């Protein structure tokens, strides 16, 4: 995904800038890929059932 690589490259350079907004954005968007993968694999359909809309009874 070249677009994401470009995005994170820009964030990396932003974190070194003096702009506090860009520094904060860079910190907030950094996600450890192992943690993201673990979270994704631990979520199942049952986790979404409470918040997903129920089909209308016919």
N, C-alpha and C positions, 0 to 999 in steps of 0.2 A: 504494500500500500504506500506508494510514493507520496501521496498527499499527506498522510499521517506523519511520515518521516520528515517532510518539509515543515509541518506544523510544529512538531516537537523540536526540530532544529531551531526554529524561530523562538520557541519558548526558552530553549537553553540559552540563546543569546540575550533574551529579555531578562533572564534571571541575573545576568551579569551587568545589566544596565542600572542606572541610578533611579529609574522610575519605579516608585513603590507599588503602583497599580500593576505594572507588568511583572514585577518580582512576585507579588502575591498570586497573580494568575498562574505564573510558572509553577509555584509551589502547590497550588490547588489541583492542577491538572496532571501532576506527576503521579502515576500509578505504577506500582511494582507489578510487572506482568504476571509473576507467579501468584501474587495475591488475587489479581483479577481472575486468573484461571481457576483458582481454588474456589472463589466465590461463585463463579459461573457454574462450576461442576457441583457445588453443594446446593444450588437452588433447583427445586423441582416444580412440577406443575402445581402441586399442593400449596406451594408458597404463594402462588398467584391467585388461587381459587377464592380467597377471602376478599380480594380487591377487584377481581374481574367482574364485569356486569353479567348478571344471570340472564339467560334467554327468557323471553316472555312466554308465559304459558299460552298454548293455543287452544 
